[in-house]
Amino acid sequence: MKNQTVNLTVNEAKTLESLINSMYAEYNFSDVDINDISKFTNIPTKKLRGIISSLVKKDLVEKEENDSGFVILYLTDLVAGYVNNWRNEAGEPVKLSCNGQILFA
Protein backbone atom coordinates (compact mmCIF):
# COMPACT_ATOMS: atom_id res chain seq x y z
CA MET A 1 0.00 0.00 0.00
CA LYS A 2 2.95 2.37 0.52
CA ASN A 3 3.27 2.86 -3.23
CA GLN A 4 -0.35 3.91 -3.56
CA THR A 5 -1.87 7.33 -3.02
CA VAL A 6 -4.58 7.68 -0.40
CA ASN A 7 -7.19 10.31 -1.22
CA LEU A 8 -8.46 12.44 1.65
CA THR A 9 -11.29 14.90 2.11
CA VAL A 10 -10.41 18.42 3.20
CA ASN A 11 -11.43 17.68 6.79
CA GLU A 12 -9.52 14.39 6.81
CA ALA A 13 -6.41 16.21 5.57
CA LYS A 14 -6.83 18.97 8.17
CA THR A 15 -7.30 16.41 10.95
CA LEU A 16 -4.37 14.25 9.89
CA GLU A 17 -2.08 17.25 9.53
CA SER A 18 -3.02 18.40 13.02
CA LEU A 19 -2.34 14.94 14.42
CA ILE A 20 1.03 14.69 12.64
CA ASN A 21 2.02 18.12 13.96
CA SER A 22 1.02 17.11 17.49
CA MET A 23 3.47 14.21 17.69
CA TYR A 24 6.54 15.29 19.64
CA ALA A 25 7.88 12.36 21.64
CA GLU A 26 9.41 9.02 20.75
CA TYR A 27 8.18 6.90 17.87
CA ASN A 28 4.64 5.57 18.27
CA PHE A 29 3.91 7.52 21.47
CA SER A 30 0.80 9.66 21.67
CA ASP A 31 -1.03 11.59 24.34
CA VAL A 32 -3.15 13.41 21.77
CA ASP A 33 -6.86 13.21 22.51
CA ILE A 34 -9.70 13.80 20.09
CA ASN A 35 -10.53 16.96 22.09
CA ASP A 36 -7.02 18.31 21.39
CA ILE A 37 -7.52 17.84 17.65
CA SER A 38 -10.91 19.52 17.91
CA LYS A 39 -9.27 22.58 19.49
CA PHE A 40 -6.48 22.69 16.89
CA THR A 41 -8.77 22.29 13.86
CA ASN A 42 -11.93 24.05 15.10
CA ILE A 43 -13.89 21.00 14.00
CA PRO A 44 -16.59 20.08 16.53
CA THR A 45 -15.86 16.85 18.41
CA LYS A 46 -19.06 15.18 17.20
CA LYS A 47 -18.09 15.78 13.54
CA LEU A 48 -14.46 14.90 14.27
CA ARG A 49 -15.46 11.45 15.50
CA GLY A 50 -16.77 10.65 12.01
CA ILE A 51 -13.62 12.01 10.38
CA ILE A 52 -11.43 9.94 12.71
CA SER A 53 -13.52 6.83 11.92
CA SER A 54 -12.90 7.42 8.23
CA LEU A 55 -9.14 7.78 8.82
CA VAL A 56 -9.23 4.53 10.85
CA LYS A 57 -10.95 2.76 7.93
CA LYS A 58 -8.21 4.06 5.62
CA ASP A 59 -5.64 2.57 8.07
CA LEU A 60 -4.00 5.95 8.70
CA VAL A 61 -5.03 6.44 12.34
CA GLU A 62 -5.70 4.19 15.30
CA LYS A 63 -7.70 5.17 18.34
CA GLU A 64 -7.67 3.91 21.88
CA GLU A 65 -10.53 4.67 24.22
CA ASN A 66 -9.63 4.42 27.88
CA ASP A 67 -11.61 4.23 31.11
CA SER A 68 -11.17 7.92 31.83
CA GLY A 69 -13.17 8.89 28.74
CA PHE A 70 -10.23 10.02 26.61
CA VAL A 71 -9.86 8.89 23.01
CA ILE A 72 -6.11 8.78 22.33
CA LEU A 73 -5.13 8.95 18.66
CA TYR A 74 -2.14 7.25 17.07
CA LEU A 75 -0.63 7.39 13.59
CA THR A 76 -0.19 4.08 11.78
CA ASP A 77 3.08 3.19 10.10
CA LEU A 78 1.57 4.26 6.78
CA VAL A 79 1.80 7.93 7.82
CA ALA A 80 4.14 7.96 10.84
CA GLY A 81 7.01 8.85 8.50
CA TYR A 82 5.51 12.32 8.11
CA VAL A 83 6.64 13.07 11.68
CA ASN A 84 10.17 14.35 11.15
CA ASN A 85 11.82 12.66 14.11
CA TRP A 86 10.04 9.34 13.39
CA ARG A 87 11.05 9.01 9.73
CA ASN A 88 14.02 6.69 10.33
CA GLU A 89 11.94 4.22 12.33
CA ALA A 90 8.69 4.48 10.37
CA GLY A 91 10.10 4.53 6.88
CA GLU A 92 8.64 6.16 3.81
CA PRO A 93 4.98 7.11 4.26
CA VAL A 94 2.19 6.61 1.73
CA LYS A 95 1.38 9.46 -0.61
CA LEU A 96 -1.63 11.50 0.41
CA SER A 97 -3.76 13.69 -1.81
CA CYS A 98 -6.67 16.05 -1.34
CA ASN A 99 -8.63 17.55 -4.20
CA GLY A 100 -6.07 16.19 -6.65
CA GLN A 101 -3.07 17.78 -4.91
CA ILE A 102 -0.35 15.76 -3.23
CA LEU A 103 0.01 16.67 0.44
CA PHE A 104 3.19 17.05 2.46
CA ALA A 105 5.35 16.97 -0.68
JORA-V744854 format. One record per residue. D_LAST is the distance of its C-alpha to the last C-alpha in Angstrom with 2 decimals. Layout:
d_last: <D_LAST/D_LAST>
This chain:
d_last: <17.81/14.85/14.49/14.53/12.27/13.60/14.21/14.72/17.00/16.29/18.38/16.85/13.34/15.18/17.19/14.61/12.63/16.12/17.07/14.19/15.06/18.68/18.67/20.42/22.93/23.22/21.30/22.13/24.13/23.95/26.37/24.27/26.47/25.84/27.76/25.33/22.41/24.83/25.54/21.94/20.95/24.44/24.53/28.06/28.54/30.30/27.44/24.90/26.93/26.27/22.51/22.59/24.85/22.44/19.61/22.36/23.27/19.76/20.12/17.23/19.70/23.26/25.91/29.14/31.99/34.61/38.22/37.57/35.69/32.18/29.29/26.97/23.41/21.57/18.20/18.77/17.64/15.21/12.90/14.68/12.37/9.94/13.02/13.04/16.71/16.68/14.29/17.39/19.37/17.01/15.31/12.16/11.04/11.10/8.50/8.94/9.75/12.07/14.43/12.91/9.46/6.36/5.46/3.81/0.00>
